[in-house]
């Protein structure tokens, strides 16, 4: 997801949210008397004590007498008063309930072992980093430890109360959302049961089996045809510039889209999927986990109008385009290259295994010449994948 820039003013401070950072400026004692009872110096002391060899601490970029700047993370779990159900659903998209509870318990244990009383444990002070898949605990302004004693300050944490009580309440509320999600996931699996009833080009032929893994923990037992993580990692290693928008021309079970979303700050995620059952499933996933930045469409055609994006993916769908459209498939590939800064391409040629092979692509060299003829851009052979007998992976663009 991408970040909007905005400012929030509270009774205690002003928060300036920028693209990659958040700056917190505390109001003067004259404007908020309670601020005199602690300081940024105290907060940084407590945070540094918490941070030692600890993935749950936020990255502080700079601090001054009355302000500090920290790295911006994807979202908080709510506010000082309540959890945000949509945020929890997005958290559950990436982490299981047991993983979340483990992280919360580890945060609580670190505070206890290092004798830090936080005093402000609430959903608004627990942030989530999707790329790291880790929670971050922030806002140690009222914390007590060693020579710093803020124990006399009352009413700081509202309904969430003392640290131990707050952790229990937050876990209970997250479990409540997980229960709702499980019910919806159960319903979505009925859609998957329709897969393979009628064979469709490019889909797995077996009943209830997706072509790629569904990389969401609720579906970890679902059967699939091909593990594509090797190919995905090959793509990631060869992305050399920031990615804020992507098109995937055959998103299948969403493996590429879901994981690109977790890694990059995306403004625009556009997926195309020819199998109507799979498309229905993906739309259900989007709704369950509040993945609002994802736009889902049926199969691409030679008349499809593509938006301009940073990254395009045409991974093992080209041969099905050729089967259905013949040489008109070249129009799709040419337009994809035209509307993307960089594109990754993989198809099934004569020397590969697969249900349908493009007969005029007899070698890696043939595929490279084919792409060069359509693009006018630099075409680079990346690797042989483990998908369908050493299929060639190409990058088009810099």
C-alpha positions in Angstrom: 0.0 0.0 0.0 1.1 3.6 -0.6 1.0 6.3 2.1 -0.9 9.5 2.0 0.7 12.6 3.5 -1.3 14.4 6.2 -1.1 16.0 9.7 -2.9 15.1 12.9 -3.1 17.5 15.9 -4.0 16.1 19.3 -4.1 17.7 22.8 -0.6 16.6 23.4 1.3 16.8 20.0 1.3 17.3 16.3 2.0 14.3 14.0 3.2 15.0 10.4 2.9 11.9 8.2 5.2 12.0 5.2 5.8 9.4 2.5 8.5 7.5 4.5 8.5 9.1 7.9 6.4 10.4 10.8 7.5 13.5 12.7 6.1 13.9 16.2 6.2 17.4 17.8 5.2 17.7 21.4 3.3 20.9 22.5 4.9 23.2 25.0 4.1 22.9 28.7 2.1 26.1 28.4 -0.2 24.5 25.8 -0.4 21.1 27.5 0.7 21.1 31.1 1.0 17.3 31.4 3.9 17.3 28.9 6.1 18.7 31.7 5.9 15.4 33.5 8.0 13.6 30.9 10.2 14.5 27.9 11.5 13.3 24.6 14.8 12.5 26.4 12.9 10.2 28.7 11.0 8.6 25.9 14.2 7.9 23.9 15.9 6.4 27.0 13.0 4.0 27.5 12.8 3.2 23.8 16.5 2.6 23.5 16.3 0.2 26.4 13.4 -1.6 24.8 15.1 -1.6 21.3 18.3 -3.5 22.1 18.4 -6.7 19.9 14.6 -6.3 19.3 12.7 -6.4 16.0 9.6 -4.9 17.7 11.1 -1.5 18.1 10.5 1.3 15.6 13.4 2.9 13.7 14.1 6.4 15.1 15.8 8.5 12.4 16.3 11.7 14.4 15.4 13.2 17.8 15.5 16.7 19.4 14.4 18.3 22.6 10.7 18.3 21.8 10.4 16.2 18.7 11.5 13.0 16.9 11.3 11.5 13.4 10.7 7.8 12.9 10.2 5.5 10.0 6.6 5.2 8.8 5.0 1.8 9.0 2.0 0.5 7.1 -0.8 0.8 9.6 -1.7 0.8 13.3 -4.1 -1.8 14.8 -6.6 1.0 15.7 -6.7 4.0 18.1 -6.3 4.6 21.8 -10.0 3.7 22.2 -10.6 0.7 19.9 -9.2 -1.7 17.3 -9.7 -1.0 13.6 -11.4 -4.1 12.2 -10.2 -3.4 8.7 -6.6 -3.0 9.9 -6.9 -6.3 11.8 -8.2 -8.0 8.7 -5.1 -6.7 6.7 -2.9 -8.0 9.5 -4.6 -11.4 9.4 -3.9 -11.4 5.6 -0.2 -11.7 6.3 0.1 -13.2 9.9 -1.9 -16.0 11.6 -3.6 -15.4 14.9 -0.9 -17.6 16.6 1.9 -15.5 15.0 0.2 -12.3 16.1 -0.2 -13.6 19.7 3.4 -14.8 19.8 4.6 -11.3 18.8 2.4 -9.6 21.3 3.6 -12.0 24.1 7.2 -11.4 23.1 6.7 -7.6 23.3 5.2 -8.0 26.7 8.0 -10.3 27.9 10.6 -7.8 26.7 9.0 -5.0 28.6 8.8 -7.1 31.8 12.4 -8.5 31.6 13.8 -5.0 31.0 11.5 -3.5 33.8 9.8 -1.0 31.5 6.3 0.1 32.3 4.9 1.5 29.1 1.6 2.9 30.4 0.1 3.5 27.0 -0.4 0.0 25.4 -3.3 0.4 23.0 -4.1 -0.5 19.3 -2.9 2.9 18.1 0.6 2.3 19.5 1.0 -1.1 17.8 2.0 -0.6 14.2 2.5 -3.3 11.5 5.3 -3.5 9.0 4.1 -5.7 6.1 7.5 -6.2 4.6 9.0 -7.5 7.8 5.7 -9.1 8.9 6.4 -7.7 12.4 4.5 -5.5 14.9 6.2 -2.3 16.3 5.5 -0.8 19.7 5.7 3.0 19.8 5.1 6.0 22.1 7.1 5.6 25.2 6.6 9.2 26.4 4.9 8.1 29.6 7.0 5.0 30.2 8.8 4.4 33.5 12.1 2.6 34.1 15.3 3.0 36.1 15.5 6.7 37.2 12.5 7.7 35.1 9.3 7.5 37.1 6.0 8.5 35.5 3.9 6.3 37.8 2.1 9.2 39.3 0.5 10.1 36.0 -3.1 8.9 35.9 -5.6 8.3 33.1 -3.1 8.0 30.3 -4.4 4.9 28.6 -8.2 5.3 28.9 -10.1 2.0 28.5 -7.1 -0.2 27.9 -5.6 0.5 31.4 -2.4 -1.1 32.7 0.0 -2.9 30.4 -0.9 -6.5 31.2 -4.6 -5.7 31.1 -4.2 -3.9 27.8 -2.4 -6.8 26.1 -5.1 -9.2 27.2 -7.9 -6.9 25.8 -6.1 -6.3 22.5 -5.6 -10.1 21.9 -9.2 -10.8 22.8 -10.4 -8.2 20.2 -8.1 -9.5 17.5 -9.4 -13.0 18.2 -12.9 -11.7 17.7 -12.0 -10.4 14.2 -10.2 -13.7 13.4 -13.4 -15.6 14.2 -15.4 -13.5 11.7 -12.7 -14.0 9.0 -12.6 -17.8 9.5 -16.4 -17.9 8.8 -15.9 -15.9 5.6 -12.9 -18.1 4.6 -14.9 -21.2 5.0 -17.5 -19.7 2.5 -14.7 -18.8 0.0 -13.5 -22.4 -0.1 -16.8 -23.4 -1.6 -15.8 -21.3 -4.7 -12.5 -23.3 -4.9 -14.5 -26.6 -4.9 -15.7 -25.5 -8.4 -12.2 -25.5 -9.8 -11.6 -28.3 -12.3 -15.2 -29.2 -12.8 -14.7 -28.0 -16.3 -11.2 -27.7 -17.7 -10.2 -24.2 -18.6 -6.9 -23.2 -20.4 -4.2 -22.3 -17.9 -6.0 -23.7 -14.9 -5.2 -26.8 -12.9 -7.1 -29.8 -14.2 -7.8 -31.4 -10.8 -11.0 -30.7 -8.8 -10.5 -28.0 -6.1 -6.8 -27.5 -6.9 -5.4 -24.1 -7.7 -2.5 -23.7 -10.1 -0.3 -21.8 -7.7 -0.3 -21.7 -3.8 -2.7 -19.4 -2.1 -0.1 -17.5 0.1 -2.5 -16.8 3.0 -2.3 -18.9 6.1 -6.0 -19.8 6.2 -5.5 -21.7 2.9 -2.2 -23.4 3.6 -3.7 -26.9 3.3 -5.3 -26.1 -0.1 -3.9 -28.3 -2.9 -2.0 -26.6 -5.7 -0.2 -27.6 -8.9 3.0 -25.6 -9.0 5.2 -23.9 -6.3 6.3 -20.7 -8.0 8.4 -19.1 -5.2 11.6 -19.7 -7.0 10.3 -17.7 -10.0 8.9 -15.0 -7.7 12.3 -14.6 -6.0 14.0 -14.4 -9.4 11.7 -11.5 -10.3 12.2 -9.7 -7.0 16.0 -9.9 -7.3 15.9 -8.2 -10.7 13.7 -5.3 -9.7 16.1 -2.3 -9.5 13.8 0.6 -8.9 10.8 1.5 -6.7 7.6 -0.2 -7.6 4.3 1.6 -7.0 2.1 0.0 -9.6 1.8 -3.4 -11.2 -0.2 -5.4 -13.8 -0.3 -9.2 -13.6 -1.9 -10.7 -16.7 -2.6 -14.1 -15.2 -2.8 -13.7 -11.4 -4.1 -17.2 -10.8 -4.2 -17.6 -6.9 -2.7 -14.2 -6.4 0.8 -15.3 -5.4 2.6 -12.5 -7.2 0.1 -9.7 -6.4 -0.2 -10.6 -2.7 3.5 -10.7 -2.1 4.4 -7.7 -4.2 1.8 -5.8 -2.1 3.5 -7.0 1.1 6.9 -5.9 -0.1 6.3 -2.6 -1.9 4.2 0.6 -1.2 1.7 0.2 -4.0 -0.6 2.8 -5.4 -2.1 0.6 -8.1 -2.4 -3.2 -8.3 -4.2 -4.6 -11.4 -4.8 -8.3 -11.9 -6.3 -10.2 -14.8 -7.6 -13.7 -14.5 -9.3 -15.8 -17.2 -10.8 -18.5 -14.9 -14.2 -17.2 -13.7 -14.1 -19.3 -10.5 -10.6 -18.1 -9.7 -11.6 -14.5 -10.4 -14.6 -14.8 -8.1 -12.3 -16.3 -5.4 -9.8 -13.4 -5.7 -12.6 -10.8 -5.4 -13.8 -12.6 -2.2 -10.3 -12.5 -0.8 -10.1 -8.8 -1.6 -13.3 -8.1 0.4 -12.4 -10.4 3.3 -9.0 -8.8 3.9 -9.8 -5.2 2.8 -7.3 -5.2 0.0 -8.9 -2.1 -1.6 -5.9 -1.1 -3.7 -6.3 -4.3 -5.8 -8.3 -4.1 -9.0 -9.4 -7.4 -10.6 -10.5 -8.0 -14.2 -11.3 -11.0 -16.5 -8.9 -12.2 -19.1 -6.9 -9.7 -21.2 -7.8 -9.3 -24.9 -6.1 -7.6 -27.8 -8.5 -4.7 -27.2 -7.6 -4.3 -23.5 -6.5 -0.8 -22.6 -3.6 -1.1 -20.1 -2.8 1.7 -17.6 0.8 2.9 -17.3 2.6 1.0 -14.5 6.0 0.5 -13.1 5.9 -3.3 -13.5 4.1 -5.8 -15.7 4.1 -9.5 -15.3 3.3 -12.0 -18.1 4.3 -15.2 -16.4 3.2 -18.4 -18.2 0.0 -17.0 -19.7 1.4 -16.0 -23.1 1.0 -19.6 -24.6 -2.7 -19.5 -23.7 -3.1 -16.1 -25.3 -1.5 -17.6 -28.5 -3.8 -20.6 -28.4 -6.9 -18.4 -28.1 -5.9 -15.4 -30.2 -3.2 -16.5 -32.5 -0.9 -13.7 -33.6 -3.2 -11.2 -32.0 -1.6 -12.2 -28.7 1.4 -10.1 -30.0 -0.8 -7.0 -29.6 -1.3 -7.7 -25.9 2.4 -8.3 -25.3 3.4 -5.2 -27.2 0.9 -3.0 -25.3 2.1 -4.4 -22.0 5.7 -3.6 -22.8 4.6 -0.1 -24.0 2.7 0.7 -20.8 5.3 -0.6 -18.3 8.7 0.6 -17.2 9.8 -3.0 -16.7 8.2 -6.3 -17.6 9.0 -10.0 -16.7 8.0 -12.6 -19.2 7.8 -16.4 -19.3 6.1 -18.7 -21.8 6.1 -22.4 -22.9 8.1 -23.0 -26.0 8.8 -26.2 -27.9 11.6 -27.3 -25.5 9.4 -26.9 -22.4 6.9 -29.2 -20.9 3.3 -28.1 -20.7 -0.2 -28.6 -22.1 0.2 -26.1 -24.9 3.5 -25.0 -26.5 4.1 -22.1 -28.8 5.5 -23.9 -31.8 7.4 -21.0 -33.3 9.4 -20.5 -30.1 11.9 -23.3 -30.3 14.7 -21.9 -28.0 15.6 -19.3 -25.5 17.2 -17.3 -28.4 13.9 -17.4 -30.3 12.0 -16.0 -27.3 14.5 -13.2 -26.9 14.3 -12.3 -30.6 10.4 -12.4 -30.4 10.4 -10.0 -27.4 13.0 -7.7 -29.0 10.9 -7.5 -32.2 7.8 -6.4 -30.2 9.4 -4.0 -27.8 12.4 -2.0 -29.0 13.5 -2.2 -25.4 16.4 -4.0 -23.8 15.6 -7.7 -23.3 17.6 -9.7 -20.8 17.6 -13.4 -20.1 17.4 -13.8 -16.3 17.2 -17.5 -15.5 15.7 -20.9 -16.2 12.8 -21.5 -13.9 11.6 -24.7 -12.3 8.2 -24.2 -13.9 7.4 -26.7 -16.6 10.9 -27.9 -17.4 13.3 -25.0 -17.4 11.2 -22.2 -18.9 13.1 -19.1 -19.7 12.5 -16.0 -17.6 13.1 -12.6 -19.4 13.2 -9.0 -18.2 12.2 -6.3 -20.7 13.3 -2.8 -19.8 16.0 -1.5 -17.4 
